[in-house]
Amino acid sequence: MSCEDLDAVCRIEKLSFPTPWPRSLFVEELKNPLSHSYTASVEKDHRRIVVGYIIYWVVLDEAHIINVAVHPDYRGKGIGKGLVSFVIETCRGLGLERIFLEVRRSNLIARRLYRKLGFEVIGVRKGYYSDTKEDAIVMSLRLKRDEENPQ
């Protein structure tokens, strides 16, 4: 993700969430050394169109996916799965232990995707989303298996 992508990213954000991040938060993520931001794009009419994005932090031996969205016109085409899979493989390559994320309880499509990719529910944050007071389902993916206790 670059500054040139932010108009498209902010459009996708507004179409995807009840309380979208302001542009300034995306700018801060681009400056944050812990943050890694990527976009997914397609070619349309000989130009690159940003259709999705993912932002995650790496802290010590863990990653935390903090934002992911796909433009409504491009959902159901494997773009979200591709973005999350990219992060999983990147984190494996870095030798990280786990990836964490929170997802709205009502977001059944995303929860199903995360489960398919190997994430497990590890908890609930009651009233986590300030806009709706909706609970967040906390999910985790273990990237390294214990040598003594492979699962």
C-alpha positions in Angstrom: 0.0 0.0 0.0 1.2 3.5 -0.8 -0.1 7.0 -0.4 -1.3 6.8 -4.0 -3.6 3.9 -3.0 -5.4 5.8 -0.2 -8.3 7.3 -2.1 -9.3 3.8 -3.2 -8.6 2.3 0.2 -10.7 4.9 1.9 -13.6 4.3 -0.6 -13.4 0.5 0.2 -13.3 1.3 3.9 -16.4 3.5 3.8 -18.3 0.8 1.8 -17.2 -1.9 4.3 -17.6 -0.7 7.8 -20.2 1.2 9.9 -17.5 3.4 11.3 -14.7 3.7 8.8 -11.2 4.7 9.6 -10.4 8.2 8.6 -7.6 8.7 6.0 -5.3 9.9 8.8 -5.3 6.4 10.4 -4.2 4.9 7.1 -1.4 7.5 6.8 -0.3 6.6 10.3 -0.2 2.9 9.4 2.0 3.6 6.4 4.5 5.4 8.8 4.3 2.9 11.6 7.4 0.6 11.6 5.4 -2.3 13.1 2.7 -2.0 10.5 2.6 -3.8 7.1 0.0 -2.7 4.6 -0.8 -4.4 1.3 -3.4 -3.9 -1.5 -5.0 -6.3 -4.0 -5.7 -4.9 -7.4 -7.1 -5.9 -10.7 -6.5 -4.5 -14.2 -9.5 -2.8 -15.7 -9.5 -0.6 -18.8 -5.6 -0.8 -18.9 -5.3 0.6 -15.4 -4.7 -0.8 -11.9 -7.8 -0.7 -9.7 -7.3 -1.3 -5.9 -10.1 -3.8 -4.8 -8.9 -4.8 -1.4 -6.4 -4.3 1.4 -5.0 -5.8 4.5 -3.0 -4.2 7.4 -1.2 -6.2 10.1 1.3 -5.5 12.8 4.3 -7.7 13.6 5.4 -7.5 17.3 8.1 -9.9 18.5 7.0 -13.4 17.3 3.3 -12.5 16.6 1.2 -10.8 14.0 -2.1 -9.1 14.5 -4.4 -8.4 11.5 -5.9 -5.1 12.3 -7.9 -4.3 9.1 -8.9 -6.1 6.0 -11.6 -5.3 3.4 -12.6 -6.0 -0.2 -14.7 -3.7 -2.4 -18.3 -5.0 -2.4 -18.2 -5.5 -6.2 -15.3 -7.9 -5.9 -16.3 -9.9 -2.9 -16.8 -13.7 -3.3 -13.9 -13.9 -5.8 -11.2 -15.1 -3.5 -9.6 -11.7 -2.9 -10.0 -11.7 0.8 -8.8 -15.2 1.0 -5.8 -14.3 -1.1 -4.9 -11.3 1.2 -5.2 -13.3 4.4 -3.3 -16.3 2.8 -0.5 -13.9 1.8 -0.2 -12.6 5.4 -0.1 -16.2 6.7 2.6 -17.3 4.3 4.6 -14.1 4.9 4.4 -14.6 8.7 5.4 -18.2 8.3 8.4 -17.1 6.3 9.4 -14.7 9.1 9.3 -17.6 11.6 6.4 -16.0 13.6 4.5 -18.1 16.1 0.9 -16.9 15.8 -1.5 -14.5 14.0 -4.4 -12.9 15.9 -7.4 -11.0 14.7 -10.8 -9.7 15.9 -13.9 -10.0 13.8 -17.5 -8.8 14.4 -19.7 -11.5 15.8 -22.2 -10.7 12.9 -19.6 -11.1 10.2 -20.3 -14.8 9.4 -18.7 -14.7 6.0 -15.3 -13.5 7.4 -15.5 -15.9 10.3 -16.1 -18.8 8.0 -13.1 -17.8 5.8 -10.8 -17.5 8.8 -11.9 -20.9 10.1 -11.2 -22.4 6.6 -7.7 -20.9 6.8 -7.1 -22.5 10.2 -7.9 -19.8 12.6 -9.6 -20.9 15.9 -11.8 -18.9 18.2 -9.9 -18.2 21.4 -12.2 -15.6 23.1 -14.8 -12.9 22.9 -14.3 -9.2 23.6 -17.7 -8.0 24.8 -18.9 -4.7 23.3 -15.5 -4.3 21.5 -16.8 -2.2 18.6 -17.6 1.2 20.0 -20.0 2.1 17.1 -22.5 -0.7 17.7 -21.3 -2.2 21.0 -21.0 -5.5 19.1 -18.8 -8.3 20.5 -15.6 -9.2 18.7 -14.7 -12.8 18.2 -10.9 -13.2 18.9 -9.3 -15.7 16.6 -5.8 -17.1 16.4 -3.7 -19.2 14.0 -0.7 -21.0 15.3 2.0 -21.0 12.7 4.5 -23.2 14.5 3.5 -26.4 16.1 5.0 -27.6 19.3 7.5 -30.4 18.6 6.2 -32.3 21.6 2.5 -31.6 21.0 1.8 -31.4 17.2 -1.8 -30.8 16.4 
